[in-house]
Amino acid sequence: MKILITGTSYGIGKEIANKFLSSGHMVIGIDKEKETISHKNYTHIVADIFSDELPEIPDIEILINNAGVQNSGMDIDINLKGTIRITEKYAIQDKIKSVLFISSASAQTGSEFPEYAASKGGMVAYMKNTALRIAEFGATSNSLSPGGVLTDLNNHIINNPDLWEQVIKETLLPKWADTKEIAEWAYFVTVINKSMTAQDILIDNGEAAKSNFIW
């Protein structure tokens, strides 16, 4: 299948791209940064999802909206408006089979930076709007909302014993997800799944569910 993924140069997006490539799909990546994937079925486009002109890429079958920023001063513009821009251009057409949005646990909890949480919450609402409109094509639209993930972006926490101890105490399962697990979720939701749509999946090792019963 023909897959378009945003934010493929690093982290979760790169891992998702590699998962689809290893499964025999053709992947097109859009990222502000240079290409970091070398594969015969991978095409890299350097572009900003919010501000650059986007190329014509017809007949996308799966769109994965992964690109985003955190506490940048442009979280609403890039995470929400940029994602809407990508989706409207490439996903609202009759060849589409699935759209996936990489949101955040903060969309459900409201934690983290204000504009970041708002951008991800808006993304989940827009995901449901997308599901309504692409249902006529038999396509699904869902989102993943990871909690902590082991990426370079979080190294300041992962490599600081004091901060790491604090965040791990906030989870039921004393760990964070890694990028390979998120990529497996992405593949399942877009390729294997045919019946779930308009749903947000929380992958946070039980952080939002943790509570202490006092009696």
C-alpha positions in Angstrom: 0.0 0.0 0.0 0.9 3.6 -0.4 1.6 5.2 3.0 2.2 8.8 3.9 3.8 9.6 7.3 4.7 13.0 8.7 7.7 13.4 11.0 9.8 10.5 9.8 13.3 11.7 10.4 13.5 10.7 14.1 11.7 9.0 17.0 8.2 7.5 16.7 7.7 8.5 13.0 10.9 6.9 11.9 10.1 3.7 13.7 6.6 3.6 12.2 8.1 4.2 8.7 10.5 1.3 9.2 7.7 -1.0 10.3 5.7 -0.3 7.2 8.8 -0.6 5.0 9.8 -4.0 6.6 6.2 -5.2 5.8 6.6 -4.4 2.1 4.7 -1.1 1.8 5.7 2.0 -0.1 6.3 4.9 2.3 6.5 8.6 1.7 7.8 10.7 4.5 7.4 14.4 5.1 9.7 16.1 7.6 11.4 19.5 8.1 14.7 17.6 8.7 16.8 15.7 6.2 16.3 12.0 5.3 17.5 9.5 7.8 16.0 6.4 6.2 17.6 4.5 3.4 15.3 2.1 1.7 14.3 1.4 -1.9 10.6 1.9 -1.1 11.1 5.1 0.9 10.7 8.7 -0.6 11.6 11.6 1.6 10.1 15.1 1.2 11.6 18.0 3.1 8.7 20.3 4.0 7.0 22.1 6.9 3.5 20.8 7.4 2.3 24.2 8.5 4.1 26.7 6.3 5.5 25.1 3.2 3.8 24.3 -0.1 2.8 20.7 0.0 3.5 18.5 -3.1 0.8 16.7 -5.0 0.8 13.0 -3.9 -2.2 11.2 -5.3 -4.0 8.1 -4.1 -2.6 7.9 -0.5 -4.1 4.8 1.1 -2.9 5.3 4.7 -2.0 8.6 6.3 -0.2 8.8 9.6 -0.1 12.2 11.2 3.0 12.1 13.5 4.8 15.3 13.1 4.6 17.7 16.0 6.4 20.0 18.4 6.2 20.6 22.2 6.2 23.9 24.0 7.5 25.7 20.9 5.2 28.7 20.8 3.6 27.1 17.7 2.1 24.0 19.1 -1.4 24.9 17.9 -0.2 25.9 14.5 1.9 22.9 13.8 0.3 20.1 15.8 -3.3 21.0 15.1 -3.5 23.3 12.0 -0.6 21.6 10.2 -2.2 18.2 10.8 -5.5 19.4 9.5 -3.8 20.8 6.5 -2.1 17.5 5.7 -5.3 15.5 6.3 -7.5 17.7 4.1 -5.0 17.5 1.3 -4.2 13.8 1.2 -6.9 11.8 3.1 -10.3 13.0 2.0 -10.5 11.0 -1.2 -11.8 7.6 -2.3 -8.5 5.7 -2.2 -8.0 6.3 1.5 -8.2 3.2 3.8 -7.1 4.6 7.1 -6.0 7.8 8.9 -4.1 7.7 12.2 -3.2 10.6 14.4 -0.4 10.4 16.9 -1.8 12.4 19.8 -0.8 12.4 23.4 -2.0 11.2 26.8 -2.3 15.0 27.6 -5.3 15.1 25.3 -7.1 13.1 27.9 -5.5 14.4 31.1 -4.8 18.0 30.2 -1.3 17.7 31.7 1.9 19.0 30.2 2.2 22.4 28.5 -1.1 24.3 27.9 -0.8 24.8 24.2 0.5 21.3 23.7 -2.3 19.8 25.6 -4.8 21.9 23.7 -3.3 21.0 20.4 -3.5 17.3 21.1 -7.0 17.6 22.5 -8.1 19.4 19.3 -6.4 16.7 17.2 -8.5 14.0 18.9 -11.7 16.0 18.1 -10.6 16.5 14.5 -9.8 12.7 14.3 -13.5 12.0 15.0 -14.6 14.6 12.4 -12.3 12.9 9.9 -13.9 9.5 10.7 -17.3 10.9 9.9 -16.2 12.1 6.5 -14.1 9.2 5.3 -16.6 6.5 6.4 -18.2 6.8 2.9 -15.0 5.4 1.5 -15.1 2.5 4.0 -12.0 4.0 5.8 -11.2 4.3 9.4 -9.8 7.2 11.4 -8.3 6.7 14.9 -5.7 8.2 17.2 -3.0 6.9 19.5 -2.3 8.8 22.7 1.0 7.7 24.2 2.1 8.7 27.6 5.9 8.6 28.2 7.9 7.1 25.3 11.6 6.3 25.2 12.8 8.8 22.6 15.8 11.2 22.4 13.3 14.0 23.1 12.9 12.6 26.6 16.5 12.0 27.3 16.6 14.8 29.9 14.2 12.7 32.0 15.4 9.2 31.0 19.0 10.0 31.9 18.3 11.8 35.1 17.8 9.3 38.0 15.8 11.7 40.2 13.4 12.7 37.4 13.1 9.1 36.1 12.2 7.9 39.6 9.5 10.5 39.9 7.8 9.7 36.5 8.0 6.0 37.0 6.1 6.3 40.3 3.3 7.9 38.4 2.6 4.7 36.3 0.9 1.4 37.3 3.4 -0.5 35.2 6.8 0.9 36.2 8.0 1.7 32.7 7.5 3.7 29.5 6.7 2.4 26.0 9.4 2.3 23.4 9.1 3.4 19.8 8.8 -0.1 18.4 5.7 -0.8 20.5 4.1 2.4 19.2 4.9 1.4 15.7 3.3 -2.0 16.2 0.1 -0.2 17.5 0.2 2.1 14.4 0.4 -0.9 12.0 -2.4 -2.8 13.8 -4.8 0.2 13.9 -4.3 1.1 10.2 -3.7 -2.2 8.5 -5.1 -5.1 10.6 -8.1 -3.1 12.1 -11.1 -2.8 9.8 -13.9 -2.1 12.2 -12.7 0.3 14.9 -13.1 4.0 14.0 -13.4 7.4 15.7 -11.5 6.0 18.8 -8.6 7.3 20.8 -6.3 4.7 22.3 -4.4 5.6 25.5 -1.0 3.9 25.8 0.4 5.2 29.0 1.3 2.2 31.2 -1.6 3.1 33.5 -0.5 6.6 34.4 -4.0 8.1 34.0 -5.6 5.1 35.8 -3.3 5.2 38.8 -5.1 6.1 42.1 -4.4 5.5 45.7 -7.4 4.4 47.8 -7.4 6.0 51.3 -9.5 4.4 54.0 
